[in-house]
Amino acid sequence: MGMYEARIQRVLAAMKAMGLEQMIVSDPDSIWYLTGYYVYPFERMLVLYLRSDGNHILFLNKLFPVPEAPYEQVWFSDTDDYLSKLAERVDGNAPLGIDKDWPARFLLPLMTAHPGCRCVVASDCVDDVRACKDETERQLMRAASRINDTVMERAAAFMREGVTEREVADYINAQYAAEGCDAAAFQTIVSFGAHAADPHHEADQTPLKAGDCIVIDMGCRKDRYCSDMTRTFFCGEPDPKYAAIHDLVREANEIAESLIRPGVPLCELDKAARDHIAAAGYGEYFTHRLGHFIGQTDHEKGDVSGTNTKTAQPGMIFSIEPGVYLPGEFGVRVEDLVLVTEDGCEILNHVDKHWRTVG
């Protein structure tokens, strides 16, 4: 059995557990994951119709390239009644799994065509399979993280007083291009001084000055798979208060990572990091979940939060990124990607997490 067919079989097993014999997959990344065929359809319909009997169908606009996937293909043009073509093949008497992001402009007419058909959000059937990376995916994500390590070290060496946030972000993105990456995985975050108190600050023309903290949250996309890492530096010697908070956040990161192994509830990782920060009096300033899942996109389905009782499983890759943000003053975040192994975890990032000075 080939890689793509094995993935589809895992999805079909999940569908069976939900009582489903048919499902519409519309996420282009999920369709690529299951078939090896990728196209971004813009406003057009793109559907992989999965059936428990194995008679899967790709519904494709004639603008798209011809796939090599060994499934029946139904082609249509912009002016065809393509929803009728889909409705003709769907079993209107059986429950139908729907991808979570399938637009209402497609779903509602299909429901009208089959008023007795019960549609259910079934994305977990695919997302849960995608969450546990196979060995091919693990190697790709290790490679992307190695590039991220290299570029983070270059960025640290590049920084000096007077350089702007935007210049540092542009430098990082240029280094990704030089390393042959597809693109940055997300908008590169570079935050100086008080800007670091905003976890998702957008880099601007603010220059770096002595005493500033520097938060860099960055990731690349290489061969379709993403990396993500955050490190916090200081321009010159830091305020002792800020250095102590950095140590606190790093410790929270390390405590959570030390607990990761198959079977551990993800909410317990969040609690361990959050309790450590709260014990030092900064709990209210840790304003986000501990982590997110990652793969083909920088934020995939799944998180490491106080409400997620699912357990860690081998092959899962997610971030561990505690932070403390003092409004108008300072911020720090320390983030790694971790791969859950059979007996623990593998940390994919290797840049030193202790605070250090640059510039």
Summary of the structure (lengths in Angstrom):
residues: 359
radius of gyration: 22.8
end to end distance: 54.1
largest distance: 69.2
contacts: 1214
relative contact order: 0.12
helix: 36%
strand: 24%
